[in-house]
Amino acid sequence: MENTTLSLLYPTGQEKFKNLSDVSFHDLGIDFICEKVSDKYEEQQIFAQFFTKMSDDPEITDYRCQIFDDIYNHPEMSQKLYELLQHIDYEKQFSGFFGHYEETNSAWELLHRLEEINDYIKTVEAMYECLSDVELKSAGMNHLKNYINNIYNENGFVELKKDIKEVKLSTSNLKSVTLGINLNEKYEAHGIGLISLNKKEFTKSSVLSGFYSKLAEKDSIKEEATWKNDFKYHEISSSKQEIERIISLATINDTQVANSTYYMDKIANQMIGGIVHKLKALLKKYVYVPVTDITNLIPEFIFYIRFAEYIKSMEDKGFKFCMAKIAAADKPKSYMQAKGIYNFKLLSNFAEDLGPAGIVQNDLDFNPEHTVYILTGANRGGKTTITQAIGLLFVLAQAGLYVPGDSFEFNPVDSIFTHYPADEDKTMDLGRLGEECKRFKDLFNNCTQTSLLLMNETYSTTSFEEGFYIAKDSVKALLTKGVRTIYNTHMHKLAFDINEINEISNTNKAASLVVKSSDGHRSFKVEVAPPEGQSFASDIAEKYGVTYKMLLDDSN
């Protein structure tokens, strides 16, 4: 059968991606999400590996989204298929059949391989039945279905089933063997041969006990050694030590069983010589098994299955999710239209406490008129939460998963860059402002028109005048390059100067995005609007009692 590369992540089987940095991975809270979805470290590592490989190819994202939709809508099929793949992988790693075939393999090894081939046949049949019972929509799952169907229906597999059935008929009734031993005048064994093949096992635990019993019986010693039956005596040439070793097999304990097989090989090969010949011919014929190629799908399956289980559990509690859609071909590269979205990490962290009613959903678009958002609002008003939420939407959607919200249509990003405040110990050499400037320049140089940049309080570690000057130039540069950006900042003046900043580009524009509040109450809702200015500062001052009037009243 033709060797075809299968993947549930890449339509052509060829990986094409950019790596999400460890810093962005942590800033977006993806590590936290992985731990929430699975408590198994190995699975968390699989999730992390897939999330960090980002591609802006719309075909790849759509391919994954369609596959996840199939897996989500057919959980029983998905779980059964995953278990079968695991079984094949186990056989591939630990059985002899999927390993290297040796002409010198013993009869016992060949018989074990016979069972492994039969198990393989049953597994392929189970996979065929599992996939034939469901109607699949995605190209990826149908590709897998066709692959299994081809194996099941091809002449080689049909012939394999027939051959195995014939060989098993020759071996299925073999339960025990009867051996004849010649003795010399000192009662020492000097010859051994096969007397019979038996359909039943011996009932006595010790052949030697039967031997001594027979010696004690009157007239138990026969006048001649000719076997009065349909079986013939097949002499096996063995040394005295080997014969004595074979006789001692009747009394070995369990720990010696593994070593006994070697001493039976000579007997077994002659005992079932015809069967051995058939087995060797069979293994030469079917030494390559195509179904083992699909075991590389196991990590991909576990990724989709675990997130399908998790998202289903959240939907059962009333939280909304939707399938992401790729934007139409006539939409600009910067396009994104999100309706009713919220932060996946917030959901993972507070689902039990908040419930669906406690989640605030928002709408947000990216387009040439809204390429860079200057996001302002009150402290603890949700600026960082919505900034992180947008990044997670792209990560989840481009991995093929359902995203939190009512609808999400977008053009994929080639990577996500985050510029969050650095830890104090990372700024010793350059100072905090120097470190921020260097890091921003590095990020800017790596950004493209299909990137997403999330900035959180960038340039806030210096004086307002210095920070504002650098921030304004940075936003102008981002507009010129056309990088989708959310800049979460307390510098309201930056949002007030939007019109002046927009003069730098005829194509891409910046917009003021505000987390709304009313009478000091945070709504956690965002909207495109002018900044609300210093009112947030007065809200905070009143909350902590540091207005002029409150300070004087308290002192009196």
C-alpha positions as MATLAB code, in Angstrom:
seq = 'MENTTLSLLYPTGQEKFKNLSDVSFHDLGIDFICEKVSDKYEEQQIFAQFFTKMSDDPEITDYRCQIFDDIYNHPEMSQKLYELLQHIDYEKQFSGFFGHYEETNSAWELLHRLEEINDYIKTVEAMYECLSDVELKSAGMNHLKNYINNIYNENGFVELKKDIKEVKLSTSNLKSVTLGINLNEKYEAHGIGLISLNKKEFTKSSVLSGFYSKLAEKDSIKEEATWKNDFKYHEISSSKQEIERIISLATINDTQVANSTYYMDKIANQMIGGIVHKLKALLKKYVYVPVTDITNLIPEFIFYIRFAEYIKSMEDKGFKFCMAKIAAADKPKSYMQAKGIYNFKLLSNFAEDLGPAGIVQNDLDFNPEHTVYILTGANRGGKTTITQAIGLLFVLAQAGLYVPGDSFEFNPVDSIFTHYPADEDKTMDLGRLGEECKRFKDLFNNCTQTSLLLMNETYSTTSFEEGFYIAKDSVKALLTKGVRTIYNTHMHKLAFDINEINEISNTNKAASLVVKSSDGHRSFKVEVAPPEGQSFASDIAEKYGVTYKMLLDDSN';
ca = [
       0.000    0.000    0.000;
       1.205    3.506   -0.797;
       2.738    5.224    2.211;
       0.642    8.344    2.896;
       1.524   10.889    5.575;
      -1.354   11.407    7.963;
      -1.780   14.388   10.284;
      -4.687   16.023   12.077;
      -2.760   19.296   12.325;
      -1.371   19.825    8.823;
      -3.350   19.133    5.603;
      -0.289   18.070    3.627;
       1.521   16.455    6.534;
       4.259   19.102    6.238;
       4.703   21.309    9.310;
       4.747   25.050    8.690;
       4.891   27.293   11.746;
       6.605   29.902   13.908;
       7.282   29.228   17.571;
       5.426   31.206   20.201;
       7.998   32.438   22.730;
       8.085   31.146   26.289;
       7.404   34.685   27.500;
       4.225   35.023   25.414;
       3.184   31.508   26.383;
       3.338   32.502   30.050;
       1.887   36.025   29.633;
      -1.169   34.570   27.895;
      -1.672   32.029   30.671;
      -1.513   29.038   28.334;
       0.458   27.031   30.884;
      -2.360   27.546   33.382;
      -4.962   26.417   30.819;
      -3.011   23.244   30.002;
      -2.933   22.337   33.696;
      -6.672   22.947   34.008;
      -7.556   20.736   31.054;
      -5.383   17.793   32.136;
      -3.609   16.850   35.349;
      -1.204   14.563   33.458;
       2.181   16.153   32.863;
       2.764   14.237   29.612;
      -0.503   15.539   28.158;
       0.251   19.091   29.293;
       3.506   18.904   27.342;
       1.630   17.762   24.231;
      -0.790   20.697   24.548;
       2.047   23.160   25.000;
       3.881   21.823   21.954;
       0.841   22.255   19.706;
      -0.100   25.696   21.057;
       3.379   27.121   20.526;
       3.510   26.127   16.837;
       1.625   28.956   15.116;
       0.901   29.289   11.411;
      -0.858   32.123    9.577;
      -1.915   29.750    6.765;
      -5.752   29.921    6.662;
      -5.931   26.430    5.158;
      -4.180   24.920    8.185;
      -6.479   26.670   10.675;
      -9.637   25.728    8.781;
      -8.412   22.121    8.459;
      -7.955   21.888   12.240;
     -11.251   23.604   13.079;
     -13.202   21.172   10.909;
     -11.455   18.174   12.494;
     -12.121   19.397   16.035;
     -15.779   19.929   15.125;
     -16.026   16.268   14.039;
     -14.296   15.028   17.188;
     -16.435   17.237   19.433;
     -19.672   16.053   17.815;
     -18.708   12.352   17.885;
     -17.164   11.778   21.333;
     -17.775    8.001   21.461;
     -16.181    7.466   18.059;
     -13.223    9.637   19.018;
     -12.598    7.871   22.315;
     -12.870    4.411   20.745;
     -10.515    5.354   17.915;
      -8.026    6.795   20.382;
      -8.056    3.575   22.427;
      -7.478    1.490   19.285;
      -4.566    3.690   18.276;
      -3.069    3.272   21.738;
      -3.426   -0.488   21.410;
      -1.611   -0.465   18.069;
       1.122    1.708   19.528;
       1.577   -0.701   22.434;
       1.853   -3.637   20.038;
       4.267   -1.672   17.881;
       6.575   -1.028   20.823;
       6.428   -4.315   22.686;
       5.343   -7.089   20.330;
       7.506   -9.161   18.005;
       5.302   -8.830   14.944;
       5.951   -5.131   14.455;
       9.644   -5.601   15.156;
      12.404   -6.975   12.960;
      11.679  -10.411   11.542;
      14.450  -12.992   11.962;
      14.654  -16.195    9.945;
      16.033  -17.934   13.060;
      13.061  -17.094   15.278;
      11.978  -20.106   17.336;
       8.662  -21.897   16.967;
       7.355  -20.356   20.181;
       8.202  -16.837   18.979;
       6.474  -17.532   15.682;
       3.367  -18.767   17.462;
       3.313  -15.572   19.525;
       3.619  -13.558   16.351;
       0.669  -15.441   14.941;
      -1.468  -14.146   17.808;
      -0.148  -10.620   17.278;
      -1.076  -10.695   13.594;
      -4.527  -11.915   14.502;
      -4.826   -9.088   17.046;
      -3.806   -6.615   14.349;
      -6.556   -7.935   12.069;
      -9.150   -7.475   14.805;
      -7.916   -3.919   15.504;
      -8.156   -2.874   11.855;
     -11.650   -4.328   11.685;
     -12.632   -2.423   14.842;
     -11.271    0.850   13.424;
     -13.117    0.240   10.178;
     -16.394   -0.332   12.023;
     -15.775    2.647   14.325;
     -15.342    5.081   11.431;
     -17.990    3.599    9.133;
     -20.755    4.236   11.679;
     -20.448    8.053   11.649;
     -20.868   10.799    9.075;
     -17.716   12.921    9.105;
     -17.440   16.387    7.579;
     -13.761   17.310    7.887;
     -11.187   16.549    5.225;
      -8.733   15.314    7.861;
     -11.040   12.748    9.472;
     -12.294   11.565    6.077;
      -8.681   11.148    4.988;
      -8.116    8.916    8.003;
     -11.345    7.042    7.289;
     -10.330    6.416    3.678;
      -6.898    5.259    4.788;
      -8.395    2.633    7.099;
     -10.956    1.638    4.461;
      -8.176    1.088    1.930;
      -6.314   -1.165    4.347;
      -9.464   -3.086    5.177;
     -10.514   -3.587    1.561;
      -7.181   -4.058   -0.166;
      -6.271   -7.521   -1.430;
      -3.291   -7.808    0.892;
      -5.425   -7.480    4.023;
      -8.091   -9.864    2.724;
      -5.400  -12.390    1.907;
      -3.776  -11.879    5.326;
      -7.069  -12.691    7.072;
      -7.433  -15.847    4.991;
      -3.840  -16.973    5.614;
      -4.070  -16.360    9.354;
      -7.332  -18.252    9.580;
      -5.779  -21.299    7.879;
      -2.643  -21.278   10.047;
      -4.637  -20.807   13.258;
      -6.681  -23.905   12.410;
      -3.410  -25.826   12.530;
      -2.398  -24.496   15.935;
      -5.573  -23.696   17.860;
      -6.074  -27.262   19.166;
      -2.494  -27.787   20.337;
      -2.593  -27.992   24.166;
       0.121  -30.515   25.107;
       2.711  -32.958   23.738;
       3.650  -36.494   24.770;
       7.312  -37.400   24.665;
       9.033  -40.798   24.770;
      12.337  -41.212   26.620;
      14.764  -44.168   26.178;
      16.722  -45.298   29.253;
      20.036  -47.165   29.602;
      20.827  -49.838   32.199;
      21.456  -47.140   34.787;
      18.047  -45.583   34.105;
      19.728  -42.651   32.443;
      17.990  -40.997   29.509;
      19.842  -41.516   26.247;
      17.127  -40.708   23.688;
      13.942  -38.705   23.431;
      11.240  -38.393   20.788;
       7.801  -37.048   20.077;
       4.941  -39.513   20.587;
       1.791  -37.426   20.261;
       0.224  -33.995   19.907;
      -2.748  -33.605   22.263;
      -5.899  -31.487   22.259;
      -6.063  -31.525   26.060;
      -3.610  -30.511   28.751;
      -2.162  -33.040   31.209;
      -4.062  -32.983   34.477;
      -1.221  -34.082   36.763;
       1.094  -31.362   38.022;
       4.195  -33.530   37.727;
       5.127  -35.888   34.948;
       7.800  -37.450   37.223;
       5.194  -38.399   39.810;
       3.353  -40.249   37.074;
       6.621  -41.866   36.014;
       7.283  -43.232   39.520;
       3.652  -44.316   39.827;
       3.949  -46.359   36.684;
       7.144  -48.032   37.941;
       5.336  -49.087   41.089;
       2.375  -50.587   39.267;
       2.349  -54.338   38.585;
       2.916  -55.186   34.938;
       3.268  -51.495   34.141;
       6.515  -51.945   32.200;
       5.701  -52.817   28.579;
       7.413  -55.623   26.693;
       8.126  -53.344   23.722;
       8.355  -49.625   23.013;
       6.253  -49.533   19.866;
       3.473  -46.971   20.178;
       0.120  -48.619   19.383;
      -1.535  -45.578   17.856;
      -1.643  -43.329   14.796;
       1.376  -41.319   15.974;
       4.957  -42.211   15.188;
       8.039  -41.891   17.333;
      10.156  -38.978   16.023;
      13.646  -39.250   17.504;
      15.357  -36.014   18.434;
      19.131  -36.076   18.577;
      20.170  -34.487   21.837;
      23.034  -34.706   24.254;
      22.594  -36.485   27.562;
      22.586  -33.178   29.423;
      19.922  -31.690   27.162;
      17.722  -34.777   27.540;
      18.035  -34.643   31.307;
      17.238  -30.933   31.160;
      14.079  -31.607   29.141;
      12.995  -34.287   31.623;
      13.519  -31.826   34.478;
      11.106  -29.377   32.823;
       8.295  -31.312   34.444;
       9.348  -30.109   37.879;
      10.496  -26.523   37.249;
       9.005  -23.678   39.209;
       7.507  -20.478   37.763;
      10.744  -18.523   37.900;
      12.427  -21.080   35.637;
       9.747  -21.118   32.950;
      11.383  -18.340   30.899;
      14.617  -20.328   30.634;
      12.868  -23.544   29.686;
      11.708  -22.315   26.281;
      15.176  -22.575   24.761;
      15.407  -26.287   25.614;
      12.054  -26.999   23.996;
      12.856  -25.270   20.720;
      14.492  -28.297   19.100;
      11.543  -30.446   20.043;
       8.995  -27.816   18.987;
      10.541  -27.155   15.583;
      10.328  -30.865   14.695;
       7.020  -31.336   16.482;
       5.225  -28.700   14.380;
       7.601  -28.479   11.458;
       4.818  -27.909    8.932;
       3.285  -25.121   10.956;
       6.654  -23.433   11.461;
       7.220  -23.486    7.730;
       3.827  -21.848    7.131;
       4.462  -19.213    9.803;
       7.837  -18.242    8.381;
       6.399  -17.932    4.907;
       3.535  -15.825    6.285;
       5.787  -13.438    8.171;
       7.999  -12.890    5.138;
       4.899  -12.008    3.179;
       3.458   -9.535    5.692;
       6.554   -8.081    7.308;
       5.285   -4.476    6.716;
       1.988   -3.407    8.251;
       0.657   -0.014    7.042;
      -1.650    0.681    9.986;
       1.338    1.260   12.265;
       1.975    4.500   10.349;
      -1.012    6.184   11.999;
       0.209    5.845   15.586;
       1.772    9.298   15.222;
      -1.812   10.592   15.421;
      -2.058    9.639   19.109;
      -0.760   12.992   20.509;
      -3.032   14.893   18.109;
      -6.047   12.834   19.146;
      -5.396   13.304   22.843;
      -5.041   17.069   22.291;
      -8.413   17.345   20.559;
     -10.200   14.849   22.825;
      -9.125   16.451   26.111;
     -10.136   19.947   25.002;
     -13.409   18.627   23.565;
     -14.162   17.048   26.952;
     -13.250   20.229   28.807;
     -15.209   22.579   26.544;
     -18.229   20.254   26.661;
     -18.108   20.350   30.473;
     -18.097   24.159   30.348;
     -20.948   24.279   27.841;
     -22.970   21.987   30.091;
     -22.595   24.655   32.796;
     -23.977   27.312   30.438;
     -20.826   28.939   29.057;
     -20.855   29.841   25.371;
     -18.384   28.553   22.784;
     -18.277   28.774   19.014;
     -16.350   27.392   16.077;
     -13.896   29.935   14.645;
     -14.243   30.842   10.981;
     -11.622   31.984    8.514;
     -12.334   35.429    7.024;
     -13.405   35.721    3.397;
     -10.647   36.138    0.827;
     -11.514   39.803    0.223;
     -10.940   40.757    3.852;
      -7.670   42.529    4.812;
      -4.874   40.641    6.569;
      -5.617   42.515    9.796;
      -9.260   41.411    9.853;
     -10.937   40.080   12.980;
     -14.567   40.299   14.083;
     -15.340   38.926   17.532;
     -18.795   38.918   19.126;
     -19.577   38.081   22.731;
     -16.040   36.934   23.526;
     -14.459   36.495   26.965;
     -11.205   35.317   28.537;
     -10.709   31.531   28.421;
      -8.280   31.661   31.335;
     -10.779   33.608   33.447;
     -13.319   30.902   32.699;
     -10.862   28.180   33.670;
      -9.985   29.938   36.902;
     -13.395   31.069   38.155;
     -16.013   28.956   36.359;
     -17.384   27.468   39.571;
     -17.475   30.808   41.409;
     -18.693   33.092   38.641;
     -21.030   30.948   36.577;
     -22.215   32.124   33.137;
     -23.900   35.202   34.654;
     -20.564   36.345   36.076;
     -18.794   36.388   32.712;
     -18.791   39.729   30.857;
     -18.812   39.276   27.083;
     -17.405   41.865   24.670;
     -17.273   42.682   20.966;
     -14.083   43.772   19.225;
     -12.920   44.166   15.623;
      -9.563   44.445   13.896;
      -9.522   46.139   10.475;
      -7.613   48.977    8.773;
      -9.623   51.527   10.782;
      -8.816   49.711   14.013;
      -5.324   48.303   13.589;
      -3.932   49.608   16.890;
      -6.086   50.023   19.994;
      -5.053   52.369   22.791;
      -6.867   50.738   25.703;
      -7.510   52.863   28.789;
      -9.674   52.453   31.864;
      -9.763   52.202   35.618;
      -7.387   50.112   37.675;
      -8.687   46.552   38.027;
     -11.282   47.381   35.393;
     -10.406   44.445   33.132;
      -7.861   45.972   30.731;
      -5.342   43.154   31.147;
      -8.120   40.559   31.060;
      -9.480   41.699   27.677;
      -5.955   42.109   26.296;
      -5.119   38.540   27.259;
      -8.503   37.309   26.000;
      -7.767   38.500   22.459;
      -4.438   36.688   22.392;
      -6.046   33.475   23.635;
      -8.732   33.667   20.939;
      -6.064   33.447   18.253;
      -4.141   30.689   20.055;
      -7.219   28.519   20.562;
      -8.721   29.126   17.118;
      -5.459   28.452   15.270;
      -5.109   25.190   17.200;
      -8.541   24.281   15.802;
     -10.439   24.506   19.103;
     -13.765   26.157   19.824;
     -13.322   29.643   21.268;
     -15.251   31.320   24.101;
     -17.897   33.618   22.641;
     -20.800   33.929   20.201;
     -18.779   34.249   16.980;
     -15.185   34.686   15.888;
     -14.150   35.379   12.293;
     -10.523   36.226   11.586;
      -7.364   35.992    9.566;
      -4.718   33.970   11.431;
      -1.556   35.496   12.892;
       1.950   34.174   12.295;
       2.786   34.698   15.985;
       1.758   36.596   19.107;
       4.195   38.914   20.841;
       3.636   40.235   24.371;
       5.271   43.183   26.074;
       4.379   42.964   29.752;
       6.333   44.501   32.654;
       9.552   42.585   33.286;
      10.614   41.154   36.631;
      12.841   43.427   38.696;
      15.831   41.068   38.500;
      15.804   41.210   34.690;
      16.317   44.964   34.567;
      19.487   45.315   36.641;
      21.872   45.951   33.732;
      19.794   48.282   31.543;
      17.395   49.749   34.064;
      13.636   49.244   33.704;
      13.146   51.775   30.916;
      16.209   50.572   29.015;
      15.050   46.978   29.283;
      11.558   47.898   28.028;
      12.945   49.833   25.070;
      15.330   47.053   24.031;
      12.654   44.412   24.345;
      10.143   46.453   22.340;
      12.648   46.991   19.532;
      13.332   43.253   19.344;
       9.613   42.494   19.227;
       8.964   45.175   16.618;
      11.684   43.802   14.359;
      10.126   40.334   14.527;
       6.548   41.491   13.963;
       4.945   41.313   10.509;
       1.647   42.471    9.053;
       0.137   39.167   10.156;
       1.414   39.324   13.743;
      -0.429   40.270   16.931;
       1.248   42.466   19.555;
      -0.152   42.814   23.080;
       1.339   45.570   25.221;
       0.568   45.869   28.923;
       1.575   49.123   30.653;
       4.612   49.489   28.396;
       6.823   52.503   29.287;
       4.997   53.052   32.566;
       8.105   52.569   34.693;
       9.491   56.019   33.944;
       8.154   59.555   34.214;
       4.974   60.350   32.284;
       6.793   62.738   29.907;
       9.476   60.211   28.984;
       7.038   57.318   28.706;
       4.557   59.281   26.594;
       7.212   60.421   24.141;
       8.504   56.868   23.542;
       5.007   55.354   23.470;
       3.783   57.803   20.838;
       6.668   57.005   18.476;
       6.175   53.273   19.072;
       2.484   53.450   18.110;
       3.329   55.412   14.943;
       5.852   52.753   13.950;
       3.304   49.991   14.551;
       0.750   51.778   12.357;
       3.281   52.187    9.571;
       4.114   48.483    9.720;
       0.449   47.483   10.038;
       0.783   45.273   13.147;
      -2.440   44.391   14.941;
      -1.914   45.753   18.452;
      -3.670   46.286   21.747;
      -1.807   48.753   23.943;
      -3.158   48.674   27.485;
      -1.971   51.870   29.222;
      -2.691   54.494   31.856;
      -1.415   57.206   29.532;
      -4.786   58.677   28.594;
      -3.077   61.494   26.708;
      -1.879   58.895   24.180;
      -5.532   58.090   23.377;
      -6.438   61.791   23.297;
      -3.779   62.305   20.589;
      -5.202   59.581   18.296;
      -5.949   61.987   15.432;
      -2.405   63.312   15.408;
      -0.951   59.786   15.560;
      -3.151   58.655   12.660;
      -1.617   61.271   10.367;
       1.408   58.974   10.018;
      -0.471   56.368    7.918;
      -3.080   56.492    5.159;
      -3.799   52.764    5.418;
      -3.867   51.764    9.061;
      -5.448   53.696   11.903;
      -5.306   53.689   15.695;
      -8.432   53.904   17.848;
      -9.235   54.630   21.476;
     -10.703   51.653   23.324;
     -12.179   52.254   26.769;
     -13.192   49.956   29.619;
     -16.415   51.663   30.669;
     -17.355   52.584   34.218;
     -20.274   54.416   35.767;
     -20.321   56.105   39.155;
     -17.114   54.346   40.091;
     -18.456   50.877   39.196;
     -16.428   48.820   36.708;
     -18.541   47.257   33.976;
     -15.683   45.272   32.365;
     -17.267   46.215   29.028;
     -15.093   47.780   26.316;
     -16.122   50.108   23.504;
     -14.448   52.299   20.940;
     -14.739   55.766   22.464;
     -12.624   58.723   23.600;
     -10.750   58.161   26.876;
     -12.528   59.134   30.078;
      -9.442   60.939   31.331;
      -8.699   61.669   34.956;
     -12.044   60.443   36.257;
     -10.417   57.063   36.934;
      -7.841   58.653   39.162;
     -10.574   60.352   41.187;
     -12.417   57.008   41.442;
      -9.341   55.376   42.929;
      -8.686   58.342   45.219;
     -12.230   58.187   46.567;
     -12.076   54.411   47.006;
      -8.974   54.637   49.191;
      -9.909   57.938   50.904;
      -7.126   60.131   49.560;
      -9.069   63.085   48.141;
      -8.311   66.455   49.699;
     -11.658   66.583   51.508;
     -11.539   62.935   52.713;
      -8.006   63.282   54.002;
      -8.869   66.404   55.993;
     -12.140   64.962   57.327;
     -10.428   61.787   58.510;
      -7.659   63.733   60.237;
     -10.248   65.668   62.230;
];
